[in-house]
Amino acid sequence: MLNVVAFPFWIVYTTLLSQKGWVSLAGQTPILVYVIGISIGTMAGLWVFVRAGRPLRYLLITQQHRFDRFMGLLFVGLSVFQSVSLIRYVT
């Protein structure tokens, strides 16, 4: 329910914006507007992910076998690369 990772992000981001002079948090009204803007921006960003996720979901469902094969080949390729790197390091 509570994203604790967001607190350090917004503390750093708010400090940066305040130092640049782009945001003034001198009173209660600017703080309220800033927090409401953060909330609306977050909801808008999540809405874009939801809308973009629907076509992607259908694409992945119809192409699941190709996606599985690609992921398998990717992991095999990475393991071969790691093995060659390890052999070069040891010798």
Biopython code that builds the backbone (N, CA, C, O; Angstrom):
import numpy as np
from Bio.PDB.StructureBuilder import StructureBuilder

atoms = [
    (1, "MET", "N", (0.816, -1.193, 0.000)),
    (1, "MET", "CA", (0.000, 0.000, 0.000)),
    (1, "MET", "C", (0.860, 1.258, 0.000)),
    (1, "MET", "O", (0.442, 2.297, -0.509)),
    (2, "LEU", "N", (2.061, 1.168, 0.568)),
    (2, "LEU", "CA", (2.910, 2.343, 0.677)),
    (2, "LEU", "C", (4.254, 2.030, 0.018)),
    (2, "LEU", "O", (4.934, 1.071, 0.383)),
    (3, "ASN", "N", (4.613, 2.841, -0.938)),
    (3, "ASN", "CA", (5.865, 2.644, -1.662)),
    (3, "ASN", "C", (6.960, 3.446, -0.972)),
    (3, "ASN", "O", (7.060, 4.657, -1.170)),
    (4, "VAL", "N", (7.782, 2.779, -0.163)),
    (4, "VAL", "CA", (8.830, 3.480, 0.584)),
    (4, "VAL", "C", (9.994, 3.897, -0.310)),
    (4, "VAL", "O", (10.776, 4.768, 0.071)),
    (5, "VAL", "N", (10.121, 3.302, -1.472)),
    (5, "VAL", "CA", (11.194, 3.666, -2.388)),
    (5, "VAL", "C", (10.932, 5.056, -2.981)),
    (5, "VAL", "O", (11.870, 5.752, -3.371)),
    (6, "ALA", "N", (9.678, 5.453, -3.048)),
    (6, "ALA", "CA", (9.344, 6.748, -3.636)),
    (6, "ALA", "C", (9.783, 7.912, -2.756)),
    (6, "ALA", "O", (10.035, 9.000, -3.274)),
    (7, "PHE", "N", (9.880, 7.720, -1.455)),
    (7, "PHE", "CA", (10.243, 8.825, -0.561)),
    (7, "PHE", "C", (11.624, 9.397, -0.862)),
    (7, "PHE", "O", (11.736, 10.611, -1.033)),
    (8, "PRO", "N", (12.683, 8.589, -0.935)),
    (8, "PRO", "CA", (13.993, 9.179, -1.267)),
    (8, "PRO", "C", (14.008, 9.818, -2.653)),
    (8, "PRO", "O", (14.648, 10.850, -2.856)),
    (9, "PHE", "N", (13.305, 9.209, -3.606)),
    (9, "PHE", "CA", (13.247, 9.771, -4.951)),
    (9, "PHE", "C", (12.654, 11.171, -4.924)),
    (9, "PHE", "O", (13.234, 12.105, -5.478)),
    (10, "TRP", "N", (11.503, 11.319, -4.282)),
    (10, "TRP", "CA", (10.845, 12.625, -4.271)),
    (10, "TRP", "C", (11.566, 13.629, -3.383)),
    (10, "TRP", "O", (11.504, 14.828, -3.654)),
    (11, "ILE", "N", (12.240, 13.188, -2.347)),
    (11, "ILE", "CA", (13.032, 14.116, -1.531)),
    (11, "ILE", "C", (14.175, 14.695, -2.370)),
    (11, "ILE", "O", (14.402, 15.905, -2.357)),
    (12, "VAL", "N", (14.883, 13.847, -3.089)),
    (12, "VAL", "CA", (15.987, 14.306, -3.936)),
    (12, "VAL", "C", (15.451, 15.183, -5.070)),
    (12, "VAL", "O", (16.010, 16.239, -5.366)),
    (13, "TYR", "N", (14.376, 14.738, -5.691)),
    (13, "TYR", "CA", (13.802, 15.465, -6.824)),
    (13, "TYR", "C", (13.275, 16.833, -6.393)),
    (13, "TYR", "O", (13.485, 17.824, -7.092)),
    (14, "THR", "N", (12.596, 16.894, -5.252)),
    (14, "THR", "CA", (12.073, 18.164, -4.749)),
    (14, "THR", "C", (13.210, 19.107, -4.355)),
    (14, "THR", "O", (13.136, 20.308, -4.612)),
    (15, "THR", "N", (14.249, 18.574, -3.741)),
    (15, "THR", "CA", (15.407, 19.395, -3.391)),
    (15, "THR", "C", (16.059, 19.971, -4.639)),
    (15, "THR", "O", (16.422, 21.147, -4.663)),
    (16, "LEU", "N", (16.211, 19.161, -5.668)),
    (16, "LEU", "CA", (16.800, 19.621, -6.927)),
    (16, "LEU", "C", (15.955, 20.725, -7.548)),
    (16, "LEU", "O", (16.483, 21.759, -7.958)),
    (17, "LEU", "N", (14.647, 20.507, -7.617)),
    (17, "LEU", "CA", (13.770, 21.515, -8.210)),
    (17, "LEU", "C", (13.752, 22.805, -7.399)),
    (17, "LEU", "O", (13.687, 23.894, -7.968)),
    (18, "SER", "N", (13.808, 22.691, -6.091)),
    (18, "SER", "CA", (13.834, 23.880, -5.233)),
    (18, "SER", "C", (15.138, 24.656, -5.410)),
    (18, "SER", "O", (15.122, 25.886, -5.461)),
    (19, "GLN", "N", (16.257, 23.955, -5.504)),
    (19, "GLN", "CA", (17.546, 24.617, -5.687)),
    (19, "GLN", "C", (17.644, 25.315, -7.036)),
    (19, "GLN", "O", (18.273, 26.367, -7.154)),
    (20, "LYS", "N", (17.018, 24.727, -8.052)),
    (20, "LYS", "CA", (17.020, 25.340, -9.382)),
    (20, "LYS", "C", (16.061, 26.526, -9.453)),
    (20, "LYS", "O", (16.122, 27.319, -10.393)),
    (21, "GLY", "N", (15.171, 26.652, -8.459)),
    (21, "GLY", "CA", (14.211, 27.740, -8.458)),
    (21, "GLY", "C", (12.970, 27.463, -9.273)),
    (21, "GLY", "O", (12.192, 28.379, -9.541)),
    (22, "TRP", "N", (12.766, 26.221, -9.674)),
    (22, "TRP", "CA", (11.613, 25.868, -10.486)),
    (22, "TRP", "C", (10.372, 25.633, -9.633)),
    (22, "TRP", "O", (9.248, 25.767, -10.117)),
    (23, "VAL", "N", (10.574, 25.280, -8.359)),
    (23, "VAL", "CA", (9.475, 25.023, -7.436)),
    (23, "VAL", "C", (9.736, 25.815, -6.169)),
    (23, "VAL", "O", (10.844, 25.815, -5.634)),
    (24, "SER", "N", (8.697, 26.489, -5.700)),
    (24, "SER", "CA", (8.798, 27.200, -4.432)),
    (24, "SER", "C", (7.806, 26.580, -3.464)),
    (24, "SER", "O", (6.599, 26.592, -3.704)),
    (25, "LEU", "N", (8.314, 26.048, -2.386)),
    (25, "LEU", "CA", (7.454, 25.401, -1.397)),
    (25, "LEU", "C", (7.388, 26.251, -0.133)),
    (25, "LEU", "O", (7.534, 25.746, 0.980)),
    (26, "ALA", "N", (7.163, 27.554, -0.323)),
    (26, "ALA", "CA", (7.195, 28.498, 0.793)),
    (26, "ALA", "C", (5.911, 28.488, 1.617)),
    (26, "ALA", "O", (5.934, 28.884, 2.783)),
    (27, "GLY", "N", (4.816, 28.056, 1.058)),
    (27, "GLY", "CA", (3.555, 28.085, 1.790)),
    (27, "GLY", "C", (2.786, 26.802, 1.650)),
    (27, "GLY", "O", (3.243, 25.857, 1.007)),
    (28, "GLN", "N", (1.610, 26.768, 2.256)),
    (28, "GLN", "CA", (0.795, 25.562, 2.223)),
    (28, "GLN", "C", (0.200, 25.331, 0.835)),
    (28, "GLN", "O", (0.102, 24.187, 0.391)),
    (29, "THR", "N", (-0.195, 26.392, 0.152)),
    (29, "THR", "CA", (-0.801, 26.250, -1.171)),
    (29, "THR", "C", (0.186, 25.693, -2.192)),
    (29, "THR", "O", (-0.180, 24.775, -2.927)),
    (30, "PRO", "N", (1.423, 26.199, -2.278)),
    (30, "PRO", "CA", (2.363, 25.604, -3.249)),
    (30, "PRO", "C", (2.666, 24.132, -2.950)),
    (30, "PRO", "O", (2.840, 23.340, -3.876)),
    (31, "ILE", "N", (2.731, 23.767, -1.692)),
    (31, "ILE", "CA", (2.976, 22.357, -1.345)),
    (31, "ILE", "C", (1.801, 21.498, -1.789)),
    (31, "ILE", "O", (1.990, 20.407, -2.328)),
    (32, "LEU", "N", (0.584, 21.994, -1.560)),
    (32, "LEU", "CA", (-0.614, 21.244, -1.957)),
    (32, "LEU", "C", (-0.673, 21.078, -3.474)),
    (32, "LEU", "O", (-0.974, 19.995, -3.974)),
    (33, "VAL", "N", (-0.385, 22.156, -4.201)),
    (33, "VAL", "CA", (-0.379, 22.089, -5.666)),
    (33, "VAL", "C", (0.700, 21.125, -6.155)),
    (33, "VAL", "O", (0.472, 20.370, -7.100)),
    (34, "TYR", "N", (1.873, 21.144, -5.519)),
    (34, "TYR", "CA", (2.975, 20.261, -5.905)),
    (34, "TYR", "C", (2.599, 18.795, -5.687)),
    (34, "TYR", "O", (2.830, 17.959, -6.560)),
    (35, "VAL", "N", (2.026, 18.485, -4.532)),
    (35, "VAL", "CA", (1.643, 17.102, -4.231)),
    (35, "VAL", "C", (0.522, 16.631, -5.147)),
    (35, "VAL", "O", (0.543, 15.489, -5.607)),
    (36, "ILE", "N", (-0.456, 17.493, -5.420)),
    (36, "ILE", "CA", (-1.540, 17.122, -6.341)),
    (36, "ILE", "C", (-0.975, 16.906, -7.747)),
    (36, "ILE", "O", (-1.400, 15.994, -8.455)),
    (37, "GLY", "N", (-0.019, 17.743, -8.150)),
    (37, "GLY", "CA", (0.622, 17.562, -9.452)),
    (37, "GLY", "C", (1.379, 16.248, -9.545)),
    (37, "GLY", "O", (1.346, 15.575, -10.576)),
    (38, "ILE", "N", (2.062, 15.883, -8.467)),
    (38, "ILE", "CA", (2.757, 14.593, -8.431)),
    (38, "ILE", "C", (1.754, 13.453, -8.573)),
    (38, "ILE", "O", (1.995, 12.504, -9.318)),
    (39, "SER", "N", (0.636, 13.542, -7.867)),
    (39, "SER", "CA", (-0.383, 12.485, -7.916)),
    (39, "SER", "C", (-0.988, 12.366, -9.304)),
    (39, "SER", "O", (-1.136, 11.261, -9.826)),
    (40, "ILE", "N", (-1.336, 13.487, -9.901)),
    (40, "ILE", "CA", (-1.935, 13.454, -11.242)),
    (40, "ILE", "C", (-0.917, 12.942, -12.264)),
    (40, "ILE", "O", (-1.268, 12.158, -13.146)),
    (41, "GLY", "N", (0.322, 13.372, -12.152)),
    (41, "GLY", "CA", (1.360, 12.894, -13.073)),
    (41, "GLY", "C", (1.613, 11.403, -12.941)),
    (41, "GLY", "O", (1.830, 10.712, -13.937)),
    (42, "THR", "N", (1.586, 10.902, -11.695)),
    (42, "THR", "CA", (1.766, 9.468, -11.478)),
    (42, "THR", "C", (0.621, 8.680, -12.092)),
    (42, "THR", "O", (0.842, 7.668, -12.758)),
    (43, "MET", "N", (-0.596, 9.141, -11.871)),
    (43, "MET", "CA", (-1.765, 8.455, -12.446)),
    (43, "MET", "C", (-1.728, 8.499, -13.977)),
    (43, "MET", "O", (-2.077, 7.515, -14.630)),
    (44, "ALA", "N", (-1.311, 9.620, -14.549)),
    (44, "ALA", "CA", (-1.215, 9.720, -16.006)),
    (44, "ALA", "C", (-0.155, 8.753, -16.550)),
    (44, "ALA", "O", (-0.367, 8.103, -17.573)),
    (45, "GLY", "N", (0.979, 8.665, -15.861)),
    (45, "GLY", "CA", (2.017, 7.728, -16.290)),
    (45, "GLY", "C", (1.565, 6.280, -16.198)),
    (45, "GLY", "O", (1.838, 5.483, -17.095)),
    (46, "LEU", "N", (0.877, 5.939, -15.119)),
    (46, "LEU", "CA", (0.355, 4.576, -14.974)),
    (46, "LEU", "C", (-0.714, 4.278, -16.015)),
    (46, "LEU", "O", (-0.797, 3.155, -16.511)),
    (47, "TRP", "N", (-1.531, 5.269, -16.350)),
    (47, "TRP", "CA", (-2.558, 5.086, -17.363)),
    (47, "TRP", "C", (-1.926, 4.754, -18.714)),
    (47, "TRP", "O", (-2.438, 3.914, -19.453)),
    (48, "VAL", "N", (-0.809, 5.417, -19.035)),
    (48, "VAL", "CA", (-0.107, 5.123, -20.293)),
    (48, "VAL", "C", (0.380, 3.677, -20.294)),
    (48, "VAL", "O", (0.266, 2.992, -21.311)),
    (49, "PHE", "N", (0.924, 3.200, -19.168)),
    (49, "PHE", "CA", (1.378, 1.806, -19.092)),
    (49, "PHE", "C", (0.215, 0.835, -19.248)),
    (49, "PHE", "O", (0.353, -0.194, -19.910)),
    (50, "VAL", "N", (-0.920, 1.147, -18.652)),
    (50, "VAL", "CA", (-2.093, 0.270, -18.775)),
    (50, "VAL", "C", (-2.567, 0.218, -20.219)),
    (50, "VAL", "O", (-2.850, -0.858, -20.745)),
    (51, "ARG", "N", (-2.656, 1.375, -20.859)),
    (51, "ARG", "CA", (-3.123, 1.414, -22.248)),
    (51, "ARG", "C", (-2.133, 0.724, -23.183)),
    (51, "ARG", "O", (-2.552, 0.041, -24.117)),
    (52, "ALA", "N", (-0.850, 0.885, -22.957)),
    (52, "ALA", "CA", (0.149, 0.247, -23.810)),
    (52, "ALA", "C", (0.252, -1.244, -23.516)),
    (52, "ALA", "O", (0.674, -2.018, -24.375)),
    (53, "GLY", "N", (-0.130, -1.649, -22.313)),
    (53, "GLY", "CA", (-0.012, -3.047, -21.929)),
    (53, "GLY", "C", (-1.032, -3.955, -22.574)),
    (53, "GLY", "O", (-0.760, -5.138, -22.782)),
    (54, "ARG", "N", (-2.198, -3.433, -22.893)),
    (54, "ARG", "CA", (-3.235, -4.271, -23.510)),
    (54, "ARG", "C", (-2.809, -4.832, -24.859)),
    (54, "ARG", "O", (-2.887, -6.046, -25.053)),
    (55, "PRO", "N", (-2.362, -4.002, -25.804)),
    (55, "PRO", "CA", (-1.907, -4.588, -27.081)),
    (55, "PRO", "C", (-0.689, -5.489, -26.902)),
    (55, "PRO", "O", (-0.551, -6.497, -27.595)),
    (56, "LEU", "N", (0.182, -5.129, -25.982)),
    (56, "LEU", "CA", (1.362, -5.948, -25.736)),
    (56, "LEU", "C", (0.973, -7.318, -25.194)),
    (56, "LEU", "O", (1.587, -8.325, -25.547)),
    (57, "ARG", "N", (-0.044, -7.358, -24.339)),
    (57, "ARG", "CA", (-0.512, -8.628, -23.797)),
    (57, "ARG", "C", (-1.025, -9.537, -24.910)),
    (57, "ARG", "O", (-0.704, -10.725, -24.938)),
    (58, "TYR", "N", (-1.812, -8.992, -25.818)),
    (58, "TYR", "CA", (-2.328, -9.795, -26.925)),
    (58, "TYR", "C", (-1.212, -10.250, -27.853)),
    (58, "TYR", "O", (-1.252, -11.364, -28.373)),
    (59, "LEU", "N", (-0.219, -9.397, -28.064)),
    (59, "LEU", "CA", (0.921, -9.777, -28.891)),
    (59, "LEU", "C", (1.690, -10.922, -28.244)),
    (59, "LEU", "O", (2.084, -11.868, -28.927)),
    (60, "LEU", "N", (1.905, -10.845, -26.937)),
    (60, "LEU", "CA", (2.644, -11.904, -26.251)),
    (60, "LEU", "C", (1.856, -13.208, -26.207)),
    (60, "LEU", "O", (2.441, -14.288, -26.292)),
    (61, "ILE", "N", (0.546, -13.117, -26.076)),
    (61, "ILE", "CA", (-0.270, -14.340, -26.063)),
    (61, "ILE", "C", (-0.197, -15.039, -27.414)),
    (61, "ILE", "O", (-0.051, -16.260, -27.479)),
    (62, "THR", "N", (-0.300, -14.269, -28.487)),
    (62, "THR", "CA", (-0.284, -14.883, -29.819)),
    (62, "THR", "C", (1.107, -15.340, -30.240)),
    (62, "THR", "O", (1.232, -16.236, -31.075)),
    (63, "GLN", "N", (2.140, -14.747, -29.685)),
    (63, "GLN", "CA", (3.511, -15.072, -30.070)),
    (63, "GLN", "C", (4.285, -15.730, -28.930)),
    (63, "GLN", "O", (5.510, -15.620, -28.875)),
    (64, "GLN", "N", (3.594, -16.406, -28.027)),
    (64, "GLN", "CA", (4.225, -16.961, -26.832)),
    (64, "GLN", "C", (5.345, -17.944, -27.171)),
    (64, "GLN", "O", (6.404, -17.904, -26.546)),
    (65, "HIS", "N", (5.128, -18.826, -28.152)),
    (65, "HIS", "CA", (6.154, -19.821, -28.486)),
    (65, "HIS", "C", (7.420, -19.149, -29.019)),
    (65, "HIS", "O", (8.525, -19.594, -28.710)),
    (66, "ARG", "N", (7.279, -18.102, -29.800)),
    (66, "ARG", "CA", (8.460, -17.392, -30.301)),
    (66, "ARG", "C", (9.183, -16.662, -29.172)),
    (66, "ARG", "O", (10.412, -16.635, -29.123)),
    (67, "PHE", "N", (8.411, -16.076, -28.275)),
    (67, "PHE", "CA", (8.997, -15.389, -27.132)),
    (67, "PHE", "C", (9.761, -16.367, -26.245)),
    (67, "PHE", "O", (10.867, -16.063, -25.799)),
    (68, "ASP", "N", (9.175, -17.547, -25.985)),
    (68, "ASP", "CA", (9.853, -18.564, -25.180)),
    (68, "ASP", "C", (11.143, -19.027, -25.849)),
    (68, "ASP", "O", (12.166, -19.199, -25.186)),
    (69, "ARG", "N", (11.091, -19.227, -27.147)),
    (69, "ARG", "CA", (12.281, -19.659, -27.875)),
    (69, "ARG", "C", (13.365, -18.579, -27.836)),
    (69, "ARG", "O", (14.543, -18.886, -27.652)),
    (70, "PHE", "N", (12.971, -17.331, -28.007)),
    (70, "PHE", "CA", (13.930, -16.230, -27.950)),
    (70, "PHE", "C", (14.586, -16.145, -26.572)),
    (70, "PHE", "O", (15.802, -15.982, -26.476)),
    (71, "MET", "N", (13.795, -16.254, -25.515)),
    (71, "MET", "CA", (14.348, -16.189, -24.161)),
    (71, "MET", "C", (15.290, -17.360, -23.908)),
    (71, "MET", "O", (16.340, -17.184, -23.290)),
    (72, "GLY", "N", (14.931, -18.549, -24.377)),
    (72, "GLY", "CA", (15.802, -19.707, -24.228)),
    (72, "GLY", "C", (17.127, -19.514, -24.941)),
    (72, "GLY", "O", (18.187, -19.792, -24.379)),
    (73, "LEU", "N", (17.070, -19.036, -26.186)),
    (73, "LEU", "CA", (18.298, -18.789, -26.936)),
    (73, "LEU", "C", (19.131, -17.685, -26.293)),
    (73, "LEU", "O", (20.360, -17.755, -26.286)),
    (74, "LEU", "N", (18.469, -16.674, -25.758)),
    (74, "LEU", "CA", (19.190, -15.603, -25.068)),
    (74, "LEU", "C", (19.959, -16.147, -23.871)),
    (74, "LEU", "O", (21.129, -15.813, -23.687)),
    (75, "PHE", "N", (19.319, -16.979, -23.056)),
    (75, "PHE", "CA", (19.984, -17.533, -21.885)),
    (75, "PHE", "C", (21.090, -18.515, -22.264)),
    (75, "PHE", "O", (22.131, -18.550, -21.609)),
    (76, "VAL", "N", (20.880, -19.304, -23.300)),
    (76, "VAL", "CA", (21.941, -20.206, -23.764)),
    (76, "VAL", "C", (23.128, -19.391, -24.268)),
    (76, "VAL", "O", (24.279, -19.710, -23.967)),
    (77, "GLY", "N", (22.847, -18.343, -25.032)),
    (77, "GLY", "CA", (23.923, -17.486, -25.524)),
    (77, "GLY", "C", (24.693, -16.815, -24.396)),
    (77, "GLY", "O", (25.921, -16.736, -24.439)),
    (78, "LEU", "N", (23.974, -16.332, -23.385)),
    (78, "LEU", "CA", (24.640, -15.711, -22.243)),
    (78, "LEU", "C", (25.476, -16.718, -21.460)),
    (78, "LEU", "O", (26.551, -16.386, -20.961)),
    (79, "SER", "N", (24.976, -17.953, -21.355)),
    (79, "SER", "CA", (25.753, -18.961, -20.631)),
    (79, "SER", "C", (27.013, -19.346, -21.405)),
    (79, "SER", "O", (28.060, -19.572, -20.799)),
    (80, "VAL", "N", (26.928, -19.423, -22.724)),
    (80, "VAL", "CA", (28.116, -19.711, -23.534)),
    (80, "VAL", "C", (29.121, -18.571, -23.400)),
    (80, "VAL", "O", (30.317, -18.813, -23.236)),
    (81, "PHE", "N", (28.645, -17.339, -23.467)),
    (81, "PHE", "CA", (29.517, -16.180, -23.312)),
    (81, "PHE", "C", (30.188, -16.186, -21.943)),
    (81, "PHE", "O", (31.388, -15.930, -21.840)),
    (82, "GLN", "N", (29.426, -16.476, -20.895)),
    (82, "GLN", "CA", (29.988, -16.516, -19.544)),
    (82, "GLN", "C", (31.005, -17.651, -19.413)),
    (82, "GLN", "O", (32.034, -17.484, -18.757)),
    (83, "SER", "N", (30.732, -18.791, -20.022)),
    (83, "SER", "CA", (31.668, -19.921, -19.969)),
    (83, "SER", "C", (32.980, -19.581, -20.662)),
    (83, "SER", "O", (34.056, -19.869, -20.138)),
    (84, "VAL", "N", (32.891, -18.968, -21.836)),
    (84, "VAL", "CA", (34.105, -18.574, -22.561)),
    (84, "VAL", "C", (34.886, -17.547, -21.753)),
    (84, "VAL", "O", (36.113, -17.619, -21.686)),
    (85, "SER", "N", (34.195, -16.597, -21.143)),
    (85, "SER", "CA", (34.875, -15.585, -20.313)),
    (85, "SER", "C", (35.553, -16.234, -19.122)),
    (85, "SER", "O", (36.669, -15.856, -18.764)),
    (86, "LEU", "N", (34.895, -17.205, -18.501)),
    (86, "LEU", "CA", (35.482, -17.893, -17.357)),
    (86, "LEU", "C", (36.707, -18.706, -17.756)),
    (86, "LEU", "O", (37.705, -18.721, -17.037)),
    (87, "ILE", "N", (36.634, -19.386, -18.909)),
    (87, "ILE", "CA", (37.769, -20.178, -19.390)),
    (87, "ILE", "C", (38.947, -19.267, -19.699)),
    (87, "ILE", "O", (40.085, -19.610, -19.377)),
    (88, "ARG", "N", (38.706, -18.127, -20.308)),
    (88, "ARG", "CA", (39.790, -17.176, -20.620)),
    (88, "ARG", "C", (40.406, -16.630, -19.325)),
    (88, "ARG", "O", (41.617, -16.418, -19.255)),
    (89, "TYR", "N", (39.585, -16.407, -18.321)),
    (89, "TYR", "CA", (40.071, -15.862, -17.060)),
    (89, "TYR", "C", (40.936, -16.874, -16.320)),
    (89, "TYR", "O", (41.945, -16.508, -15.718)),
    (90, "VAL", "N", (40.548, -18.138, -16.360)),
    (90, "VAL", "CA", (41.264, -19.180, -15.627)),
    (90, "VAL", "C", (42.599, -19.484, -16.296)),
    (90, "VAL", "O", (43.591, -19.732, -15.610)),
    (91, "THR", "N", (42.634, -19.469, -17.637)),
    (91, "THR", "CA", (43.886, -19.834, -18.332)),
    (91, "THR", "C", (44.796, -18.668, -18.530)),
    (91, "THR", "O", (45.879, -18.819, -19.096)),
]
sb = StructureBuilder()
sb.init_structure("model")
sb.init_model(0)
sb.init_chain("A")
sb.init_seg("    ")
for serial, (resi, resn, name, xyz) in enumerate(atoms, 1):
    if name == "N":
        sb.init_residue(resn, " ", resi, " ")
    sb.init_atom(name, np.array(xyz, "f"), 0.0, 1.0, " ", f" {name:<3s}", serial, name[0])
structure = sb.get_structure()
